[in-house]
Amino acid sequence: MLHTVEEAAQRLRLSPHTIRAAVRIGTIPSVRLGRRVRIADETLLALERCGHPLLTRRTADAGLET
């Protein structure tokens, strides 16, 4: 199954802009159908399983003392 950028963003809990940028630089493999971009279900599963850097959320250092 192929997913739209918006579907992939929702599933990975990222913004569509982040997904498009990752597709553009080749971090997320995709298929172009004319002007449309689609991302394979297997790709999304792999990103969810491996803990890809795109999926790690940065935590604020506000609570840490230096």
PDBQT receptor file of N, H, CA, C and O in Angstrom, charges set to zero:
ATOM      1  N   MET A   1       0.842  -1.178   0.000  1.00  0.00    +0.000 N 
ATOM      2  CA  MET A   1       0.000   0.000   0.000  1.00  0.00    +0.000 C 
ATOM      3  C   MET A   1       0.886   1.240   0.000  1.00  0.00    +0.000 C 
ATOM      4  O   MET A   1       1.923   1.275   0.663  1.00  0.00    +0.000 OA
ATOM      5  N   LEU A   2       0.475   2.239  -0.736  1.00  0.00    +0.000 N 
ATOM      6  H   LEU A   2      -0.367   2.210  -1.275  1.00  0.00    +0.000 HD
ATOM      7  CA  LEU A   2       1.213   3.502  -0.800  1.00  0.00    +0.000 C 
ATOM      8  C   LEU A   2       0.443   4.577  -0.044  1.00  0.00    +0.000 C 
ATOM      9  O   LEU A   2      -0.786   4.632  -0.095  1.00  0.00    +0.000 OA
ATOM     10  N   HIS A   3       1.187   5.430   0.658  1.00  0.00    +0.000 N 
ATOM     11  H   HIS A   3       2.185   5.385   0.699  1.00  0.00    +0.000 HD
ATOM     12  CA  HIS A   3       0.586   6.484   1.466  1.00  0.00    +0.000 C 
ATOM     13  C   HIS A   3       0.978   7.855   0.942  1.00  0.00    +0.000 C 
ATOM     14  O   HIS A   3       2.060   8.030   0.382  1.00  0.00    +0.000 OA
ATOM     15  N   THR A   4       0.094   8.826   1.126  1.00  0.00    +0.000 N 
ATOM     16  H   THR A   4      -0.785   8.685   1.581  1.00  0.00    +0.000 HD
ATOM     17  CA  THR A   4       0.408  10.210   0.776  1.00  0.00    +0.000 C 
ATOM     18  C   THR A   4       1.351  10.781   1.834  1.00  0.00    +0.000 C 
ATOM     19  O   THR A   4       1.547  10.184   2.893  1.00  0.00    +0.000 OA
ATOM     20  N   VAL A   5       1.920  11.919   1.541  1.00  0.00    +0.000 N 
ATOM     21  H   VAL A   5       1.761  12.404   0.681  1.00  0.00    +0.000 HD
ATOM     22  CA  VAL A   5       2.786  12.602   2.500  1.00  0.00    +0.000 C 
ATOM     23  C   VAL A   5       2.000  12.924   3.771  1.00  0.00    +0.000 C 
ATOM     24  O   VAL A   5       2.514  12.764   4.879  1.00  0.00    +0.000 OA
ATOM     25  N   GLU A   6       0.780  13.367   3.615  1.00  0.00    +0.000 N 
ATOM     26  H   GLU A   6       0.363  13.496   2.715  1.00  0.00    +0.000 HD
ATOM     27  CA  GLU A   6      -0.046  13.713   4.769  1.00  0.00    +0.000 C 
ATOM     28  C   GLU A   6      -0.341  12.490   5.637  1.00  0.00    +0.000 C 
ATOM     29  O   GLU A   6      -0.297  12.573   6.865  1.00  0.00    +0.000 OA
ATOM     30  N   GLU A   7      -0.641  11.364   5.006  1.00  0.00    +0.000 N 
ATOM     31  H   GLU A   7      -0.677  11.296   4.009  1.00  0.00    +0.000 HD
ATOM     32  CA  GLU A   7      -0.891  10.132   5.754  1.00  0.00    +0.000 C 
ATOM     33  C   GLU A   7       0.364   9.673   6.494  1.00  0.00    +0.000 C 
ATOM     34  O   GLU A   7       0.299   9.256   7.650  1.00  0.00    +0.000 OA
ATOM     35  N   ALA A   8       1.504   9.756   5.811  1.00  0.00    +0.000 N 
ATOM     36  H   ALA A   8       1.557  10.094   4.872  1.00  0.00    +0.000 HD
ATOM     37  CA  ALA A   8       2.769   9.366   6.436  1.00  0.00    +0.000 C 
ATOM     38  C   ALA A   8       3.086  10.272   7.620  1.00  0.00    +0.000 C 
ATOM     39  O   ALA A   8       3.535   9.803   8.666  1.00  0.00    +0.000 OA
ATOM     40  N   ALA A   9       2.853  11.559   7.454  1.00  0.00    +0.000 N 
ATOM     41  H   ALA A   9       2.488  11.940   6.605  1.00  0.00    +0.000 HD
ATOM     42  CA  ALA A   9       3.117  12.512   8.533  1.00  0.00    +0.000 C 
ATOM     43  C   ALA A   9       2.247  12.216   9.749  1.00  0.00    +0.000 C 
ATOM     44  O   ALA A   9       2.719  12.252  10.886  1.00  0.00    +0.000 OA
ATOM     45  N   GLN A  10       0.996  11.930   9.504  1.00  0.00    +0.000 N 
ATOM     46  H   GLN A  10       0.612  11.901   8.581  1.00  0.00    +0.000 HD
ATOM     47  CA  GLN A  10       0.084  11.624  10.599  1.00  0.00    +0.000 C 
ATOM     48  C   GLN A  10       0.513  10.336  11.303  1.00  0.00    +0.000 C 
ATOM     49  O   GLN A  10       0.517  10.262  12.532  1.00  0.00    +0.000 OA
ATOM     50  N   ARG A  11       0.865   9.350  10.534  1.00  0.00    +0.000 N 
ATOM     51  H   ARG A  11       0.862   9.410   9.536  1.00  0.00    +0.000 HD
ATOM     52  CA  ARG A  11       1.255   8.062  11.114  1.00  0.00    +0.000 C 
ATOM     53  C   ARG A  11       2.542   8.154  11.927  1.00  0.00    +0.000 C 
ATOM     54  O   ARG A  11       2.669   7.520  12.974  1.00  0.00    +0.000 OA
ATOM     55  N   LEU A  12       3.502   8.953  11.438  1.00  0.00    +0.000 N 
ATOM     56  H   LEU A  12       3.399   9.468  10.588  1.00  0.00    +0.000 HD
ATOM     57  CA  LEU A  12       4.785   9.092  12.125  1.00  0.00    +0.000 C 
ATOM     58  C   LEU A  12       4.789  10.241  13.135  1.00  0.00    +0.000 C 
ATOM     59  O   LEU A  12       5.791  10.478  13.809  1.00  0.00    +0.000 OA
ATOM     60  N   ARG A  13       3.675  10.946  13.234  1.00  0.00    +0.000 N 
ATOM     61  H   ARG A  13       2.861  10.754  12.687  1.00  0.00    +0.000 HD
ATOM     62  CA  ARG A  13       3.533  12.086  14.141  1.00  0.00    +0.000 C 
ATOM     63  C   ARG A  13       4.586  13.172  13.872  1.00  0.00    +0.000 C 
ATOM     64  O   ARG A  13       5.230  13.691  14.783  1.00  0.00    +0.000 OA
ATOM     65  N   LEU A  14       4.729  13.485  12.589  1.00  0.00    +0.000 N 
ATOM     66  H   LEU A  14       4.206  13.064  11.848  1.00  0.00    +0.000 HD
ATOM     67  CA  LEU A  14       5.611  14.550  12.137  1.00  0.00    +0.000 C 
ATOM     68  C   LEU A  14       4.807  15.478  11.244  1.00  0.00    +0.000 C 
ATOM     69  O   LEU A  14       3.684  15.155  10.855  1.00  0.00    +0.000 OA
ATOM     70  N   SER A  15       5.369  16.614  10.923  1.00  0.00    +0.000 N 
ATOM     71  H   SER A  15       6.281  16.877  11.239  1.00  0.00    +0.000 HD
ATOM     72  CA  SER A  15       4.656  17.529  10.034  1.00  0.00    +0.000 C 
ATOM     73  C   SER A  15       4.851  17.090   8.575  1.00  0.00    +0.000 C 
ATOM     74  O   SER A  15       5.867  16.481   8.240  1.00  0.00    +0.000 OA
ATOM     75  N   PRO A  16       3.888  17.397   7.722  1.00  0.00    +0.000 N 
ATOM     76  CA  PRO A  16       4.060  17.090   6.296  1.00  0.00    +0.000 C 
ATOM     77  C   PRO A  16       5.307  17.763   5.710  1.00  0.00    +0.000 C 
ATOM     78  O   PRO A  16       5.951  17.213   4.816  1.00  0.00    +0.000 OA
ATOM     79  N   HIS A  17       5.641  18.942   6.212  1.00  0.00    +0.000 N 
ATOM     80  H   HIS A  17       5.118  19.388   6.938  1.00  0.00    +0.000 HD
ATOM     81  CA  HIS A  17       6.838  19.639   5.740  1.00  0.00    +0.000 C 
ATOM     82  C   HIS A  17       8.095  18.806   6.022  1.00  0.00    +0.000 C 
ATOM     83  O   HIS A  17       8.983  18.714   5.174  1.00  0.00    +0.000 OA
ATOM     84  N   THR A  18       8.167  18.209   7.200  1.00  0.00    +0.000 N 
ATOM     85  H   THR A  18       7.446  18.284   7.889  1.00  0.00    +0.000 HD
ATOM     86  CA  THR A  18       9.312  17.369   7.565  1.00  0.00    +0.000 C 
ATOM     87  C   THR A  18       9.400  16.159   6.653  1.00  0.00    +0.000 C 
ATOM     88  O   THR A  18      10.486  15.794   6.205  1.00  0.00    +0.000 OA
ATOM     89  N   ILE A  19       8.270  15.540   6.378  1.00  0.00    +0.000 N 
ATOM     90  H   ILE A  19       7.387  15.837   6.743  1.00  0.00    +0.000 HD
ATOM     91  CA  ILE A  19       8.246  14.376   5.482  1.00  0.00    +0.000 C 
ATOM     92  C   ILE A  19       8.692  14.774   4.080  1.00  0.00    +0.000 C 
ATOM     93  O   ILE A  19       9.511  14.087   3.469  1.00  0.00    +0.000 OA
ATOM     94  N   ARG A  20       8.158  15.877   3.570  1.00  0.00    +0.000 N 
ATOM     95  H   ARG A  20       7.493  16.435   4.066  1.00  0.00    +0.000 HD
ATOM     96  CA  ARG A  20       8.544  16.332   2.219  1.00  0.00    +0.000 C 
ATOM     97  C   ARG A  20      10.040  16.630   2.138  1.00  0.00    +0.000 C 
ATOM     98  O   ARG A  20      10.697  16.288   1.155  1.00  0.00    +0.000 OA
ATOM     99  N   ALA A  21      10.572  17.268   3.179  1.00  0.00    +0.000 N 
ATOM    100  H   ALA A  21      10.038  17.546   3.979  1.00  0.00    +0.000 HD
ATOM    101  CA  ALA A  21      12.003  17.583   3.193  1.00  0.00    +0.000 C 
ATOM    102  C   ALA A  21      12.834  16.303   3.202  1.00  0.00    +0.000 C 
ATOM    103  O   ALA A  21      13.840  16.214   2.498  1.00  0.00    +0.000 OA
ATOM    104  N   ALA A  22      12.422  15.310   3.995  1.00  0.00    +0.000 N 
ATOM    105  H   ALA A  22      11.605  15.383   4.568  1.00  0.00    +0.000 HD
ATOM    106  CA  ALA A  22      13.148  14.039   4.054  1.00  0.00    +0.000 C 
ATOM    107  C   ALA A  22      13.071  13.299   2.719  1.00  0.00    +0.000 C 
ATOM    108  O   ALA A  22      14.043  12.672   2.299  1.00  0.00    +0.000 OA
ATOM    109  N   VAL A  23      11.938  13.371   2.065  1.00  0.00    +0.000 N 
ATOM    110  H   VAL A  23      11.149  13.881   2.406  1.00  0.00    +0.000 HD
ATOM    111  CA  VAL A  23      11.792  12.759   0.739  1.00  0.00    +0.000 C 
ATOM    112  C   VAL A  23      12.699  13.475  -0.255  1.00  0.00    +0.000 C 
ATOM    113  O   VAL A  23      13.366  12.834  -1.067  1.00  0.00    +0.000 OA
ATOM    114  N   ARG A  24      12.722  14.798  -0.190  1.00  0.00    +0.000 N 
ATOM    115  H   ARG A  24      12.179  15.318   0.470  1.00  0.00    +0.000 HD
ATOM    116  CA  ARG A  24      13.511  15.590  -1.131  1.00  0.00    +0.000 C 
ATOM    117  C   ARG A  24      15.002  15.271  -1.035  1.00  0.00    +0.000 C 
ATOM    118  O   ARG A  24      15.680  15.200  -2.060  1.00  0.00    +0.000 OA
ATOM    119  N   ILE A  25      15.528  15.076   0.192  1.00  0.00    +0.000 N 
ATOM    120  H   ILE A  25      14.977  15.133   1.024  1.00  0.00    +0.000 HD
ATOM    121  CA  ILE A  25      16.958  14.800   0.330  1.00  0.00    +0.000 C 
ATOM    122  C   ILE A  25      17.277  13.307   0.279  1.00  0.00    +0.000 C 
ATOM    123  O   ILE A  25      18.444  12.916   0.322  1.00  0.00    +0.000 OA
ATOM    124  N   GLY A  26      16.232  12.467   0.187  1.00  0.00    +0.000 N 
ATOM    125  H   GLY A  26      15.285  12.785   0.152  1.00  0.00    +0.000 HD
ATOM    126  CA  GLY A  26      16.436  11.040   0.019  1.00  0.00    +0.000 C 
ATOM    127  C   GLY A  26      16.487  10.247   1.313  1.00  0.00    +0.000 C 
ATOM    128  O   GLY A  26      16.805   9.058   1.290  1.00  0.00    +0.000 OA
ATOM    129  N   THR A  27      16.180  10.876   2.440  1.00  0.00    +0.000 N 
ATOM    130  H   THR A  27      15.921  11.842   2.459  1.00  0.00    +0.000 HD
ATOM    131  CA  THR A  27      16.182  10.167   3.718  1.00  0.00    +0.000 C 
ATOM    132  C   THR A  27      15.048   9.161   3.790  1.00  0.00    +0.000 C 
ATOM    133  O   THR A  27      15.206   8.073   4.343  1.00  0.00    +0.000 OA
ATOM    134  N   ILE A  28      13.909   9.527   3.232  1.00  0.00    +0.000 N 
ATOM    135  H   ILE A  28      13.780  10.411   2.783  1.00  0.00    +0.000 HD
ATOM    136  CA  ILE A  28      12.764   8.620   3.168  1.00  0.00    +0.000 C 
ATOM    137  C   ILE A  28      12.560   8.235   1.705  1.00  0.00    +0.000 C 
ATOM    138  O   ILE A  28      12.267   9.095   0.875  1.00  0.00    +0.000 OA
ATOM    139  N   PRO A  29      12.713   6.945   1.381  1.00  0.00    +0.000 N 
ATOM    140  CA  PRO A  29      12.475   6.500   0.005  1.00  0.00    +0.000 C 
ATOM    141  C   PRO A  29      11.012   6.698  -0.370  1.00  0.00    +0.000 C 
ATOM    142  O   PRO A  29      10.115   6.493   0.447  1.00  0.00    +0.000 OA
ATOM    143  N   SER A  30      10.791   7.093  -1.597  1.00  0.00    +0.000 N 
ATOM    144  H   SER A  30      11.520   7.260  -2.261  1.00  0.00    +0.000 HD
ATOM    145  CA  SER A  30       9.428   7.334  -2.053  1.00  0.00    +0.000 C 
ATOM    146  C   SER A  30       9.311   7.030  -3.531  1.00  0.00    +0.000 C 
ATOM    147  O   SER A  30      10.301   6.782  -4.220  1.00  0.00    +0.000 OA
ATOM    148  N   VAL A  31       8.074   7.056  -3.999  1.00  0.00    +0.000 N 
ATOM    149  H   VAL A  31       7.271   7.258  -3.439  1.00  0.00    +0.000 HD
ATOM    150  CA  VAL A  31       7.774   6.841  -5.409  1.00  0.00    +0.000 C 
ATOM    151  C   VAL A  31       7.046   8.078  -5.903  1.00  0.00    +0.000 C 
ATOM    152  O   VAL A  31       6.130   8.577  -5.250  1.00  0.00    +0.000 OA
ATOM    153  N   ARG A  32       7.462   8.564  -7.057  1.00  0.00    +0.000 N 
ATOM    154  H   ARG A  32       8.207   8.159  -7.587  1.00  0.00    +0.000 HD
ATOM    155  CA  ARG A  32       6.768   9.707  -7.654  1.00  0.00    +0.000 C 
ATOM    156  C   ARG A  32       5.828   9.202  -8.737  1.00  0.00    +0.000 C 
ATOM    157  O   ARG A  32       6.226   8.448  -9.625  1.00  0.00    +0.000 OA
ATOM    158  N   LEU A  33       4.593   9.624  -8.647  1.00  0.00    +0.000 N 
ATOM    159  H   LEU A  33       4.270  10.236  -7.925  1.00  0.00    +0.000 HD
ATOM    160  CA  LEU A  33       3.592   9.308  -9.660  1.00  0.00    +0.000 C 
ATOM    161  C   LEU A  33       3.154  10.641 -10.250  1.00  0.00    +0.000 C 
ATOM    162  O   LEU A  33       2.230  11.287  -9.754  1.00  0.00    +0.000 OA
ATOM    163  N   GLY A  34       3.831  11.034 -11.309  1.00  0.00    +0.000 N 
ATOM    164  H   GLY A  34       4.581  10.509 -11.711  1.00  0.00    +0.000 HD
ATOM    165  CA  GLY A  34       3.610  12.372 -11.843  1.00  0.00    +0.000 C 
ATOM    166  C   GLY A  34       4.172  13.376 -10.855  1.00  0.00    +0.000 C 
ATOM    167  O   GLY A  34       5.355  13.321 -10.518  1.00  0.00    +0.000 OA
ATOM    168  N   ARG A  35       3.336  14.295 -10.385  1.00  0.00    +0.000 N 
ATOM    169  H   ARG A  35       2.376  14.340 -10.659  1.00  0.00    +0.000 HD
ATOM    170  CA  ARG A  35       3.769  15.273  -9.390  1.00  0.00    +0.000 C 
ATOM    171  C   ARG A  35       3.500  14.805  -7.968  1.00  0.00    +0.000 C 
ATOM    172  O   ARG A  35       3.878  15.473  -7.006  1.00  0.00    +0.000 OA
ATOM    173  N   ARG A  36       2.855  13.674  -7.841  1.00  0.00    +0.000 N 
ATOM    174  H   ARG A  36       2.548  13.131  -8.623  1.00  0.00    +0.000 HD
ATOM    175  CA  ARG A  36       2.483  13.171  -6.512  1.00  0.00    +0.000 C 
ATOM    176  C   ARG A  36       3.574  12.268  -5.949  1.00  0.00    +0.000 C 
ATOM    177  O   ARG A  36       4.232  11.526  -6.679  1.00  0.00    +0.000 OA
ATOM    178  N   VAL A  37       3.748  12.350  -4.642  1.00  0.00    +0.000 N 
ATOM    179  H   VAL A  37       3.214  12.953  -4.050  1.00  0.00    +0.000 HD
ATOM    180  CA  VAL A  37       4.731  11.523  -3.940  1.00  0.00    +0.000 C 
ATOM    181  C   VAL A  37       3.977  10.513  -3.093  1.00  0.00    +0.000 C 
ATOM    182  O   VAL A  37       3.018  10.859  -2.402  1.00  0.00    +0.000 OA
ATOM    183  N   ARG A  38       4.413   9.272  -3.150  1.00  0.00    +0.000 N 
ATOM    184  H   ARG A  38       5.192   8.991  -3.711  1.00  0.00    +0.000 HD
ATOM    185  CA  ARG A  38       3.813   8.216  -2.332  1.00  0.00    +0.000 C 
ATOM    186  C   ARG A  38       4.923   7.484  -1.595  1.00  0.00    +0.000 C 
ATOM    187  O   ARG A  38       6.031   7.314  -2.103  1.00  0.00    +0.000 OA
ATOM    188  N   ILE A  39       4.590   7.053  -0.375  1.00  0.00    +0.000 N 
ATOM    189  H   ILE A  39       3.690   7.191   0.037  1.00  0.00    +0.000 HD
ATOM    190  CA  ILE A  39       5.554   6.362   0.471  1.00  0.00    +0.000 C 
ATOM    191  C   ILE A  39       4.987   4.980   0.790  1.00  0.00    +0.000 C 
ATOM    192  O   ILE A  39       3.836   4.851   1.206  1.00  0.00    +0.000 OA
ATOM    193  N   ALA A  40       5.803   3.959   0.591  1.00  0.00    +0.000 N 
ATOM    194  H   ALA A  40       6.739   4.064   0.254  1.00  0.00    +0.000 HD
ATOM    195  CA  ALA A  40       5.362   2.580   0.793  1.00  0.00    +0.000 C 
ATOM    196  C   ALA A  40       5.127   2.286   2.270  1.00  0.00    +0.000 C 
ATOM    197  O   ALA A  40       5.812   2.818   3.143  1.00  0.00    +0.000 OA
ATOM    198  N   ASP A  41       4.155   1.436   2.525  1.00  0.00    +0.000 N 
ATOM    199  H   ASP A  41       3.599   1.004   1.815  1.00  0.00    +0.000 HD
ATOM    200  CA  ASP A  41       3.825   1.013   3.876  1.00  0.00    +0.000 C 
ATOM    201  C   ASP A  41       5.038   0.356   4.541  1.00  0.00    +0.000 C 
ATOM    202  O   ASP A  41       5.273   0.559   5.732  1.00  0.00    +0.000 OA
ATOM    203  N   GLU A  42       5.796  -0.418   3.792  1.00  0.00    +0.000 N 
ATOM    204  H   GLU A  42       5.605  -0.583   2.824  1.00  0.00    +0.000 HD
ATOM    205  CA  GLU A  42       6.984  -1.079   4.322  1.00  0.00    +0.000 C 
ATOM    206  C   GLU A  42       8.008  -0.058   4.812  1.00  0.00    +0.000 C 
ATOM    207  O   GLU A  42       8.685  -0.288   5.815  1.00  0.00    +0.000 OA
ATOM    208  N   THR A  43       8.123   1.062   4.111  1.00  0.00    +0.000 N 
ATOM    209  H   THR A  43       7.574   1.248   3.297  1.00  0.00    +0.000 HD
ATOM    210  CA  THR A  43       9.044   2.121   4.514  1.00  0.00    +0.000 C 
ATOM    211  C   THR A  43       8.613   2.723   5.847  1.00  0.00    +0.000 C 
ATOM    212  O   THR A  43       9.442   2.951   6.728  1.00  0.00    +0.000 OA
ATOM    213  N   LEU A  44       7.318   2.978   5.990  1.00  0.00    +0.000 N 
ATOM    214  H   LEU A  44       6.645   2.793   5.274  1.00  0.00    +0.000 HD
ATOM    215  CA  LEU A  44       6.819   3.541   7.246  1.00  0.00    +0.000 C 
ATOM    216  C   LEU A  44       7.004   2.564   8.396  1.00  0.00    +0.000 C 
ATOM    217  O   LEU A  44       7.360   2.968   9.503  1.00  0.00    +0.000 OA
ATOM    218  N   LEU A  45       6.764   1.283   8.144  1.00  0.00    +0.000 N 
ATOM    219  H   LEU A  45       6.475   0.955   7.245  1.00  0.00    +0.000 HD
ATOM    220  CA  LEU A  45       6.982   0.268   9.180  1.00  0.00    +0.000 C 
ATOM    221  C   LEU A  45       8.447   0.236   9.620  1.00  0.00    +0.000 C 
ATOM    222  O   LEU A  45       8.743   0.156  10.812  1.00  0.00    +0.000 OA
ATOM    223  N   ALA A  46       9.350   0.300   8.654  1.00  0.00    +0.000 N 
ATOM    224  H   ALA A  46       9.109   0.365   7.686  1.00  0.00    +0.000 HD
ATOM    225  CA  ALA A  46      10.773   0.288   8.973  1.00  0.00    +0.000 C 
ATOM    226  C   ALA A  46      11.164   1.519   9.778  1.00  0.00    +0.000 C 
ATOM    227  O   ALA A  46      11.950   1.412  10.720  1.00  0.00    +0.000 OA
ATOM    228  N   LEU A  47      10.633   2.677   9.428  1.00  0.00    +0.000 N 
ATOM    229  H   LEU A  47       9.995   2.763   8.663  1.00  0.00    +0.000 HD
ATOM    230  CA  LEU A  47      10.933   3.899  10.177  1.00  0.00    +0.000 C 
ATOM    231  C   LEU A  47      10.405   3.812  11.608  1.00  0.00    +0.000 C 
ATOM    232  O   LEU A  47      11.057   4.279  12.542  1.00  0.00    +0.000 OA
ATOM    233  N   GLU A  48       9.246   3.224  11.776  1.00  0.00    +0.000 N 
ATOM    234  H   GLU A  48       8.717   2.845  11.017  1.00  0.00    +0.000 HD
ATOM    235  CA  GLU A  48       8.675   3.070  13.115  1.00  0.00    +0.000 C 
ATOM    236  C   GLU A  48       9.496   2.083  13.958  1.00  0.00    +0.000 C 
ATOM    237  O   GLU A  48       9.690   2.299  15.154  1.00  0.00    +0.000 OA
ATOM    238  N   ARG A  49       9.968   1.021  13.343  1.00  0.00    +0.000 N 
ATOM    239  H   ARG A  49       9.810   0.846  12.371  1.00  0.00    +0.000 HD
ATOM    240  CA  ARG A  49      10.700  -0.020  14.070  1.00  0.00    +0.000 C 
ATOM    241  C   ARG A  49      12.110   0.379  14.449  1.00  0.00    +0.000 C 
ATOM    242  O   ARG A  49      12.554   0.101  15.564  1.00  0.00    +0.000 OA
ATOM    243  N   CYS A  50      12.819   1.023  13.544  1.00  0.00    +0.000 N 
ATOM    244  H   CYS A  50      12.458   1.248  12.639  1.00  0.00    +0.000 HD
ATOM    245  CA  CYS A  50      14.250   1.255  13.768  1.00  0.00    +0.000 C 
ATOM    246  C   CYS A  50      14.534   2.500  14.601  1.00  0.00    +0.000 C 
ATOM    247  O   CYS A  50      15.681   2.727  14.985  1.00  0.00    +0.000 OA
ATOM    248  N   GLY A  51      13.540   3.294  14.885  1.00  0.00    +0.000 N 
ATOM    249  H   GLY A  51      12.608   3.109  14.574  1.00  0.00    +0.000 HD
ATOM    250  CA  GLY A  51      13.795   4.508  15.651  1.00  0.00    +0.000 C 
ATOM    251  C   GLY A  51      14.623   5.498  14.858  1.00  0.00    +0.000 C 
ATOM    252  O   GLY A  51      15.586   6.061  15.377  1.00  0.00    +0.000 OA
ATOM    253  N   HIS A  52      14.266   5.708  13.639  1.00  0.00    +0.000 N 
ATOM    254  H   HIS A  52      13.483   5.251  13.217  1.00  0.00    +0.000 HD
ATOM    255  CA  HIS A  52      14.964   6.620  12.746  1.00  0.00    +0.000 C 
ATOM    256  C   HIS A  52      15.098   8.002  13.375  1.00  0.00    +0.000 C 
ATOM    257  O   HIS A  52      14.192   8.439  14.084  1.00  0.00    +0.000 OA
ATOM    258  N   PRO A  53      16.209   8.701  13.132  1.00  0.00    +0.000 N 
ATOM    259  CA  PRO A  53      16.408  10.031  13.724  1.00  0.00    +0.000 C 
ATOM    260  C   PRO A  53      15.263  11.013  13.476  1.00  0.00    +0.000 C 
ATOM    261  O   PRO A  53      15.034  11.907  14.291  1.00  0.00    +0.000 OA
ATOM    262  N   LEU A  54      14.552  10.862  12.378  1.00  0.00    +0.000 N 
ATOM    263  H   LEU A  54      14.738  10.136  11.716  1.00  0.00    +0.000 HD
ATOM    264  CA  LEU A  54      13.416  11.745  12.134  1.00  0.00    +0.000 C 
ATOM    265  C   LEU A  54      12.327  11.568  13.186  1.00  0.00    +0.000 C 
ATOM    266  O   LEU A  54      11.537  12.478  13.436  1.00  0.00    +0.000 OA
ATOM    267  N   LEU A  55      12.294  10.389  13.796  1.00  0.00    +0.000 N 
ATOM    268  H   LEU A  55      12.936   9.649  13.592  1.00  0.00    +0.000 HD
ATOM    269  CA  LEU A  55      11.226  10.088  14.732  1.00  0.00    +0.000 C 
ATOM    270  C   LEU A  55      11.583  10.412  16.169  1.00  0.00    +0.000 C 
ATOM    271  O   LEU A  55      10.715  10.365  17.040  1.00  0.00    +0.000 OA
ATOM    272  N   THR A  56      12.845  10.742  16.441  1.00  0.00    +0.000 N 
ATOM    273  H   THR A  56      13.550  10.780  15.733  1.00  0.00    +0.000 HD
ATOM    274  CA  THR A  56      13.222  11.071  17.810  1.00  0.00    +0.000 C 
ATOM    275  C   THR A  56      12.912  12.532  18.067  1.00  0.00    +0.000 C 
ATOM    276  O   THR A  56      13.262  13.404  17.273  1.00  0.00    +0.000 OA
ATOM    277  N   ARG A  57      12.277  12.779  19.143  1.00  0.00    +0.000 N 
ATOM    278  H   ARG A  57      11.992  12.070  19.788  1.00  0.00    +0.000 HD
ATOM    279  CA  ARG A  57      11.906  14.139  19.503  1.00  0.00    +0.000 C 
ATOM    280  C   ARG A  57      12.980  14.721  20.405  1.00  0.00    +0.000 C 
ATOM    281  O   ARG A  57      13.433  14.070  21.346  1.00  0.00    +0.000 OA
ATOM    282  N   ARG A  58      13.378  15.931  20.116  1.00  0.00    +0.000 N 
ATOM    283  H   ARG A  58      13.010  16.460  19.352  1.00  0.00    +0.000 HD
ATOM    284  CA  ARG A  58      14.368  16.607  20.948  1.00  0.00    +0.000 C 
ATOM    285  C   ARG A  58      13.705  17.059  22.231  1.00  0.00    +0.000 C 
ATOM    286  O   ARG A  58      12.599  17.601  22.225  1.00  0.00    +0.000 OA
ATOM    287  N   THR A  59      14.394  16.827  23.321  1.00  0.00    +0.000 N 
ATOM    288  H   THR A  59      15.292  16.387  23.326  1.00  0.00    +0.000 HD
ATOM    289  CA  THR A  59      13.852  17.260  24.610  1.00  0.00    +0.000 C 
ATOM    290  C   THR A  59      14.532  18.553  25.018  1.00  0.00    +0.000 C 
ATOM    291  O   THR A  59      15.709  18.767  24.730  1.00  0.00    +0.000 OA
ATOM    292  N   ALA A  60      13.797  19.392  25.674  1.00  0.00    +0.000 N 
ATOM    293  H   ALA A  60      12.841  19.218  25.908  1.00  0.00    +0.000 HD
ATOM    294  CA  ALA A  60      14.334  20.665  26.128  1.00  0.00    +0.000 C 
ATOM    295  C   ALA A  60      15.292  20.423  27.288  1.00  0.00    +0.000 C 
ATOM    296  O   ALA A  60      15.034  19.594  28.160  1.00  0.00    +0.000 OA
ATOM    297  N   ASP A  61      16.382  21.145  27.285  1.00  0.00    +0.000 N 
ATOM    298  H   ASP A  61      16.592  21.819  26.576  1.00  0.00    +0.000 HD
ATOM    299  CA  ASP A  61      17.364  21.029  28.369  1.00  0.00    +0.000 C 
ATOM    300  C   ASP A  61      17.014  21.946  29.523  1.00  0.00    +0.000 C 
ATOM    301  O   ASP A  61      17.849  22.155  30.403  1.00  0.00    +0.000 OA
ATOM    302  N   ALA A  62      15.829  22.495  29.553  1.00  0.00    +0.000 N 
ATOM    303  H   ALA A  62      15.151  22.325  28.838  1.00  0.00    +0.000 HD
ATOM    304  CA  ALA A  62      15.443  23.467  30.564  1.00  0.00    +0.000 C 
ATOM    305  C   ALA A  62      15.534  22.891  31.967  1.00  0.00    +0.000 C 
ATOM    306  O   ALA A  62      15.877  23.614  32.903  1.00  0.00    +0.000 OA
ATOM    307  N   GLY A  63      15.237  21.613  32.136  1.00  0.00    +0.000 N 
ATOM    308  H   GLY A  63      14.958  21.026  31.376  1.00  0.00    +0.000 HD
ATOM    309  CA  GLY A  63      15.233  21.014  33.461  1.00  0.00    +0.000 C 
ATOM    310  C   GLY A  63      16.603  20.554  33.935  1.00  0.00    +0.000 C 
ATOM    311  O   GLY A  63      16.732  20.129  35.084  1.00  0.00    +0.000 OA
ATOM    312  N   LEU A  64      17.620  20.622  33.100  1.00  0.00    +0.000 N 
ATOM    313  H   LEU A  64      17.515  20.967  32.167  1.00  0.00    +0.000 HD
ATOM    314  CA  LEU A  64      18.945  20.142  33.467  1.00  0.00    +0.000 C 
ATOM    315  C   LEU A  64      19.814  21.280  33.951  1.00  0.00    +0.000 C 
ATOM    316  O   LEU A  64      19.831  22.358  33.356  1.00  0.00    +0.000 OA
ATOM    317  N   GLU A  65      20.534  21.040  35.026  1.00  0.00    +0.000 N 
ATOM    318  H   GLU A  65      20.520  20.164  35.509  1.00  0.00    +0.000 HD
ATOM    319  CA  GLU A  65      21.438  22.056  35.530  1.00  0.00    +0.000 C 
ATOM    320  C   GLU A  65      22.825  21.827  34.952  1.00  0.00    +0.000 C 
ATOM    321  O   GLU A  65      23.252  20.683  34.793  1.00  0.00    +0.000 OA
ATOM    322  N   THR A  66      23.529  22.906  34.636  1.00  0.00    +0.000 N 
ATOM    323  H   THR A  66      23.182  23.835  34.764  1.00  0.00    +0.000 HD
ATOM    324  CA  THR A  66      24.872  22.784  34.078  1.00  0.00    +0.000 C 
ATOM    325  C   THR A  66      25.901  23.257  35.040  1.00  0.00    +0.000 C 
ATOM    326  O   THR A  66      27.093  23.226  34.734  1.00  0.00    +0.000 OA
TER     327      THR A  66
